[in-house]
Amino acid sequence: MLYIMNYDTDEHEYMELKSQFHAERKFDRFMDEINAKVEARYGLGVNDLADFDFYSYYDEGVEEGTQGWKYMVDSLFEDFCYNMDSEYFCGY
């Protein structure tokens, strides 16, 4: 006997929202790591400093806790610091 499952629209919408929520939380955790590094170095959070394109460094396909994740965080932090140091301190 063959049963065909009807994929309910509400269930589909729920799964899309759940996936979106997971992706947003993952980006939040990425930003939490960056913010902790920025606060340790500058004493201020990323929201207190000039705008920076954090999202362009983020790759949804990279899993947390991997070397790729560490590289993504470290490379963003390095570029962010270079940008902040040259913009605010100008070598003084």
C-alpha positions in Angstrom: 0.0 0.0 0.0 1.4 3.4 -1.0 0.6 6.4 1.1 1.2 9.9 -0.3 1.8 12.5 2.2 0.3 15.9 1.6 2.8 18.6 2.7 0.7 21.1 4.5 1.3 24.8 3.7 1.4 25.7 7.4 4.0 23.2 8.1 6.1 24.4 5.2 5.8 28.0 6.5 6.7 26.9 10.0 9.8 25.1 8.7 10.9 28.1 6.7 10.5 30.4 9.8 12.4 27.9 11.9 15.2 27.8 9.4 15.4 31.6 9.2 15.4 31.8 13.0 18.3 29.4 13.1 20.3 31.4 10.5 19.7 34.6 12.3 20.8 33.1 15.7 23.9 31.8 14.0 24.8 35.2 12.7 24.1 36.6 16.2 26.6 34.2 17.7 29.1 35.2 15.0 28.6 38.8 16.0 28.8 38.0 19.7 32.3 36.6 19.1 33.3 39.7 17.1 31.9 42.0 19.7 33.7 40.2 22.6 37.0 40.7 20.7 36.3 44.4 19.9 35.3 45.1 23.6 38.5 43.4 24.8 40.6 45.6 22.5 38.8 48.9 22.5 36.6 48.9 25.6 33.6 49.6 23.4 31.2 47.3 21.4 30.8 47.2 17.7 27.6 49.3 18.0 29.6 52.1 19.7 32.1 52.4 16.8 31.8 53.4 13.1 29.7 51.3 10.8 31.4 48.2 9.2 30.1 45.7 6.8 30.1 42.6 9.1 27.7 40.6 6.9 30.0 40.5 3.9 32.5 38.4 6.0 29.8 36.0 7.2 29.2 32.7 5.3 26.1 30.7 6.4 27.7 27.5 5.1 30.5 27.6 7.7 29.8 25.6 10.8 30.5 26.9 14.2 33.5 25.5 16.0 35.4 24.7 12.8 38.6 26.1 11.5 36.5 27.9 8.8 34.5 29.6 11.6 37.6 30.7 13.4 39.2 32.0 10.2 36.0 33.9 9.4 35.9 35.5 12.9 39.7 36.3 12.9 39.8 37.8 9.4 36.9 40.0 10.1 38.4 41.1 13.4 41.7 41.8 11.8 40.2 44.0 9.1 37.9 45.7 11.5 40.9 46.6 13.7 42.9 47.9 10.8 39.9 50.0 9.7 39.3 51.4 13.3 43.0 52.0 14.0 43.5 53.9 10.7 40.3 55.8 11.1 40.4 56.8 14.7 44.0 56.8 15.7 45.8 57.7 12.5 49.1 56.5 13.9 49.2 58.8 16.9 
